[in-house]
């Protein structure tokens, strides 16, 4: 059975050209997957000379709101296994809530950032101002996704704070720490971790509010361009770095933001839904579709 991935072709800073190019690359690479581009058919067809047989267009006109809504609706109507949106986060979340719906008992969805070390950090920006109930639900969603999609057995949980002690953090984090300590056994809830621990894989799931999570992830995304800039500006460093090049290439592949170009929105009623960077170009779009495809296949295997 083919994985069907819907992609909003009109959302994003470089849409539709880069979205279409990335979609075509994904369709050519994964012949077991059908890529469905939602948007203005005439505009999409003008972006490339020809389309692969496993890529089709669902015409929605030129409205970005219509294209992201249609991508979400395909998942909500079970016509697609997953959707990927690269436009404005607020519109993408709105479309998921309206056309797919939330799981019973879930008040707000959360964007889960999958870090290079395998840790899930949520929320990544869907809910900037959170309450305790939000964090409790985020923990449940993250643990479920870690187990069902990523394949972790008995996923561990931590709260992101400014210190490892239970008394560290703002009121919300301290309240969450106390709640989790009562809800989960000590081998599951590991307590607080700090930002310096995020890439070390110390916990499978790390919970925080969307504002803090977004700042933390975007700070980590700056590592790769910072290292590149330092190497480019120092010719002595360029010469000495040659011996370490294989290691640096492996490191770059792990922290390159284009390889983590789409993150799952957790808490939706049906299927899978991914939100990508608004500045995504073709390579990031390709990787975003790849992430969605891998998640669909993994979820089916564990169903």
LUMTIBA-300061 format. One line per field, with one value per residue (C-alpha): chain; x negated, y, z negated; residue in one letter. Coordinates in steps of 0.001 Angstrom, whole numbers, plus 500000, padded with zeros to 6 digits. Layout:
chain [A / ...]
u [X / ...]
v [Y / ...]
w [Z / ...]
resn [A / ...]
% end
This chain:
chain [A / A / A / A / A / A / A / A / A / A / A / A / A / A / A / A / A / A / A / A / A / A / A / A / A / A / A / A / A / A / A / A / A / A / A / A / A / A / A / A / A / A / A / A / A / A / A / A / A / A / A / A / A / A / A / A / A / A / A / A / A / A / A / A / A / A / A / A / A / A / A / A / A / A / A / A / A / A / A / A / A / A / A / A / A / A / A / A / A / A / A / A / A / A / A / A / A / A / A / A / A / A / A / A / A / A / A / A / A / A / A / A / A / A / A / A / A / A / A / A / A / A / A / A / A / A / A / A / A / A / A / A / A / A / A / A / A / A / A / A / A / A / A / A / A / A / A / A / A / A / A / A / A / A / A / A / A / A / A / A / A / A / A / A / A / A / A / A / A / A / A / A / A / A / A / A / A / A / A / A / A / A / A / A / A / A / A / A / A / A / A / A / A / A / A / A / A / A / A / A / A / A / A / A / A / A / A / A / A / A / A / A / A / A / A / A / A / A / A / A / A / A / A / A / A / A / A / A / A / A / A / A / A / A / A / A / A / A / A / A / A / A / A / A / A / A / A / A / A / A / A / A / A / A / A / A / A / A / A / A / A / A / A / A / A / A / A / A / A / A / A / A / A / A / A / A / A / A / A / A / A / A / A / A / A / A / A / A / A / A / A / A / A / A / A / A / A / A / A / A / A / A / A]
u [500000 / 498588 / 498001 / 499982 / 498430 / 500333 / 498191 / 499373 / 497680 / 498602 / 497295 / 493770 / 491372 / 490279 / 493585 / 494651 / 491432 / 489285 / 492183 / 492955 / 489287 / 488967 / 492195 / 490971 / 487664 / 489505 / 491866 / 488957 / 487001 / 489880 / 491849 / 493820 / 495231 / 497834 / 497169 / 500275 / 499665 / 502524 / 502719 / 503232 / 502802 / 501772 / 499106 / 497789 / 497509 / 495595 / 492888 / 491600 / 491574 / 493133 / 494512 / 493799 / 496636 / 496878 / 497389 / 500804 / 502310 / 505462 / 506493 / 507540 / 506912 / 504251 / 505296 / 502674 / 505423 / 507301 / 504227 / 503226 / 506861 / 507181 / 503980 / 505304 / 508738 / 507197 / 505850 / 509074 / 511072 / 508579 / 507612 / 503975 / 501847 / 500001 / 499811 / 496860 / 497239 / 494332 / 496242 / 497098 / 497269 / 500474 / 502327 / 500989 / 502159 / 505527 / 506043 / 505217 / 507601 / 510444 / 510174 / 508694 / 509745 / 508122 / 508139 / 510814 / 509637 / 506845 / 507208 / 504302 / 501995 / 498226 / 495408 / 492830 / 489254 / 487276 / 483699 / 480551 / 480040 / 483547 / 485155 / 488628 / 488990 / 492495 / 493983 / 491991 / 494251 / 497904 / 498813 / 496635 / 498570 / 499213 / 500938 / 500343 / 503025 / 501288 / 497949 / 499622 / 501226 / 497983 / 496213 / 498847 / 498701 / 494908 / 494659 / 497235 / 495457 / 492066 / 493382 / 495730 / 493789 / 490163 / 490259 / 488938 / 489935 / 491096 / 490113 / 488615 / 489820 / 488182 / 489034 / 486840 / 485714 / 482895 / 481503 / 481768 / 483130 / 486935 / 487162 / 485649 / 487757 / 490808 / 494141 / 495372 / 492309 / 492224 / 495904 / 495330 / 492375 / 494499 / 497367 / 495158 / 493428 / 496838 / 498075 / 495010 / 492604 / 488996 / 487704 / 490007 / 489991 / 486353 / 486892 / 485480 / 482869 / 481177 / 480718 / 477166 / 478595 / 480960 / 478608 / 477333 / 480435 / 480869 / 484657 / 486925 / 489440 / 488775 / 491704 / 491831 / 494035 / 494041 / 492176 / 489256 / 489187 / 489076 / 486229 / 484280 / 484592 / 483774 / 480690 / 479561 / 480204 / 477620 / 474792 / 474223 / 474134 / 471957 / 469368 / 469458 / 468874 / 465900 / 464265 / 464910 / 463385 / 460166 / 457827 / 455550 / 458556 / 459464 / 456079 / 456110 / 459687 / 458944 / 458016 / 461273 / 463429 / 465083 / 466172 / 467388 / 469443 / 471110 / 471762 / 473196 / 475563 / 476940 / 477450 / 478263 / 481731 / 482727 / 482523 / 485040 / 487207 / 490652 / 491878 / 495025 / 498070 / 499299 / 502839 / 504725 / 507566 / 506488 / 503283 / 500051 / 499433 / 496080 / 495131 / 491979 / 489844 / 491340 / 487991 / 487717 / 486228 / 486375 / 483871 / 485774 / 489102 / 487690 / 486479 / 489806 / 491721 / 489173 / 489788 / 493552 / 493173 / 490923 / 493394 / 496298 / 494387 / 493242 / 496755 / 498184 / 495549 / 496470 / 500244]
v [500000 / 503353 / 506097 / 509169 / 512475 / 515736 / 518877 / 522491 / 523826 / 527477 / 528019 / 529192 / 531988 / 530285 / 528742 / 527423 / 526836 / 525320 / 523330 / 521838 / 521060 / 519301 / 517407 / 516236 / 515085 / 513111 / 511500 / 510437 / 509089 / 507207 / 505304 / 503606 / 506990 / 509260 / 512979 / 515173 / 518902 / 521203 / 524644 / 526450 / 523792 / 526219 / 527793 / 524425 / 523073 / 526179 / 525395 / 522247 / 520754 / 517438 / 515676 / 512070 / 509580 / 509272 / 513007 / 514573 / 518007 / 518934 / 522329 / 524865 / 528147 / 530635 / 531142 / 529979 / 529470 / 527166 / 525100 / 524366 / 523690 / 521183 / 519393 / 519023 / 517957 / 515128 / 513697 / 514385 / 512581 / 509675 / 510425 / 510935 / 509341 / 512541 / 516207 / 518595 / 522381 / 524808 / 528060 / 530147 / 528008 / 529636 / 528861 / 525312 / 524641 / 526274 / 524029 / 520897 / 521802 / 522737 / 520037 / 517111 / 517861 / 517063 / 513866 / 513652 / 515396 / 517345 / 521103 / 522244 / 520476 / 520592 / 520709 / 518071 / 518827 / 515629 / 516445 / 514844 / 512724 / 511286 / 513364 / 514827 / 518404 / 519801 / 522276 / 523828 / 526820 / 525860 / 527172 / 529998 / 530562 / 527205 / 526093 / 522966 / 520974 / 521722 / 520376 / 517271 / 516580 / 517332 / 514723 / 512109 / 512948 / 512892 / 509559 / 508022 / 509289 / 508195 / 504687 / 504213 / 506031 / 506162 / 502695 / 503537 / 501093 / 502757 / 506278 / 508514 / 512035 / 515225 / 518900 / 521626 / 524036 / 526326 / 523762 / 520085 / 520601 / 520229 / 523777 / 525362 / 526937 / 529192 / 528403 / 526399 / 524158 / 523608 / 522648 / 520299 / 518699 / 518017 / 516661 / 514362 / 513071 / 511929 / 510610 / 508634 / 506221 / 507422 / 505248 / 507167 / 510742 / 511736 / 515264 / 518490 / 518779 / 521929 / 523221 / 521849 / 518328 / 518491 / 516925 / 514231 / 512021 / 512033 / 511646 / 510470 / 513283 / 516789 / 519078 / 522883 / 525740 / 526700 / 529970 / 528387 / 525373 / 527507 / 529661 / 526567 / 524802 / 527852 / 528430 / 524876 / 525458 / 528257 / 525819 / 524610 / 528043 / 529403 / 526651 / 527196 / 530919 / 530366 / 527972 / 530240 / 533294 / 531654 / 530207 / 528630 / 526836 / 525678 / 523973 / 522332 / 521176 / 518846 / 515926 / 516273 / 516646 / 513166 / 513816 / 517321 / 516051 / 513468 / 516139 / 518502 / 515814 / 515436 / 519113 / 520477 / 522022 / 520987 / 517332 / 518074 / 520218 / 519120 / 518373 / 516458 / 518211 / 515970 / 515740 / 515500 / 513018 / 511292 / 510486 / 512452 / 516153 / 517901 / 521569 / 522710 / 525833 / 528771 / 529426 / 525891 / 525375 / 522242 / 520218 / 520909 / 520130 / 516825 / 515955 / 517046 / 514688 / 511965 / 512434 / 512181 / 509063 / 507371 / 508147 / 506690 / 503472 / 503192 / 503746 / 501106 / 498608 / 499060 / 499136]
w [500000 / 501039 / 498511 / 499586 / 498537 / 499091 / 499407 / 499307 / 502439 / 501873 / 498337 / 497504 / 498402 / 501626 / 502675 / 504996 / 506989 / 504226 / 502773 / 506180 / 506879 / 503524 / 504141 / 507546 / 506022 / 503353 / 505868 / 508075 / 505097 / 503450 / 506051 / 503265 / 502235 / 503832 / 503390 / 503598 / 504118 / 503113 / 504688 / 507966 / 510655 / 513388 / 511196 / 510027 / 513579 / 514650 / 512071 / 513776 / 517248 / 516265 / 513216 / 512159 / 512410 / 508618 / 508129 / 508591 / 508048 / 506162 / 507497 / 504835 / 506621 / 505579 / 501958 / 499437 / 496875 / 499254 / 500121 / 496517 / 495626 / 498472 / 497471 / 493924 / 495167 / 497211 / 493950 / 492069 / 494763 / 494793 / 498398 / 497352 / 494648 / 493778 / 494694 / 494728 / 494563 / 495001 / 494592 / 491550 / 488403 / 487174 / 490405 / 490479 / 486916 / 487652 / 490681 / 488688 / 485881 / 488248 / 490919 / 488974 / 485417 / 482089 / 480094 / 477384 / 474228 / 475967 / 475524 / 477690 / 480170 / 479834 / 482359 / 481481 / 482493 / 483088 / 482092 / 483593 / 480472 / 480835 / 478087 / 478683 / 477437 / 477232 / 477625 / 480475 / 480967 / 481371 / 477891 / 476584 / 473361 / 471701 / 468533 / 466494 / 468309 / 471623 / 470368 / 468914 / 472294 / 474140 / 472022 / 472867 / 476581 / 476664 / 474870 / 477226 / 480356 / 479022 / 478530 / 481475 / 484208 / 483041 / 481485 / 478016 / 475285 / 472044 / 473189 / 470518 / 469719 / 468441 / 468015 / 469524 / 466829 / 465699 / 463284 / 462456 / 458930 / 458484 / 457102 / 460239 / 462963 / 463183 / 461534 / 464506 / 464727 / 460963 / 461017 / 463956 / 462184 / 459122 / 461210 / 463290 / 460182 / 458949 / 462321 / 463458 / 461749 / 461254 / 464098 / 466499 / 465174 / 464814 / 463465 / 464906 / 467611 / 468891 / 472413 / 472517 / 472234 / 475213 / 477775 / 475402 / 475540 / 471761 / 472066 / 474880 / 474295 / 472944 / 472160 / 472069 / 473281 / 476955 / 476470 / 474618 / 476930 / 480063 / 478749 / 477666 / 481023 / 483106 / 480962 / 481726 / 485435 / 485345 / 484540 / 488104 / 489825 / 486996 / 487491 / 491274 / 490835 / 488529 / 490975 / 493948 / 492256 / 491026 / 493685 / 491059 / 489606 / 493124 / 493454 / 490025 / 490413 / 493351 / 491102 / 489197 / 492315 / 492178 / 488587 / 489408 / 492330 / 490090 / 487469 / 490076 / 491347 / 487816 / 486985 / 490467 / 490075 / 493614 / 492522 / 489750 / 491975 / 490764 / 487270 / 486284 / 484864 / 482058 / 480753 / 484062 / 484507 / 487729 / 489589 / 489333 / 489853 / 490183 / 490071 / 491854 / 491823 / 493678 / 495398 / 496763 / 500202 / 502331 / 500273 / 497041 / 498716 / 499925 / 496414 / 494908 / 497195 / 496416 / 492680 / 493193 / 495353 / 492797 / 490008 / 492011 / 492710 / 489086 / 487738 / 490072 / 488998 / 485336 / 485839]
resn [X / X / X / X / X / X / X / X / X / X / X / X / X / X / X / X / X / X / X / X / X / X / X / X / X / X / X / X / X / X / X / X / X / X / X / X / X / X / X / X / X / X / X / X / X / X / X / X / X / X / X / X / X / X / X / X / X / X / X / X / X / X / X / X / X / X / X / X / X / X / X / X / X / X / X / X / X / X / X / X / X / X / X / X / X / X / X / X / X / X / X / X / X / X / X / X / X / X / X / X / X / X / X / X / X / X / X / X / X / X / X / X / X / X / X / X / X / X / X / X / X / X / X / X / X / X / X / X / X / X / X / X / X / X / X / X / X / X / X / X / X / X / X / X / X / X / X / X / X / X / X / X / X / X / X / X / X / X / X / X / X / X / X / X / X / X / X / X / X / X / X / X / X / X / X / X / X / X / X / X / X / X / X / X / X / X / X / X / X / X / X / X / X / X / X / X / X / X / X / X / X / X / X / X / X / X / X / X / X / X / X / X / X / X / X / X / X / X / X / X / X / X / X / X / X / X / X / X / X / X / X / X / X / X / X / X / X / X / X / X / X / X / X / X / X / X / X / X / X / X / X / X / X / X / X / X / X / X / X / X / X / X / X / X / X / X / X / X / X / X / X / X / X / X / X / X / X / X / X / X / X / X / X / X / X / X / X / X / X / X / X / X / X / X / X / X / X / X / X / X / X / X / X]
% end
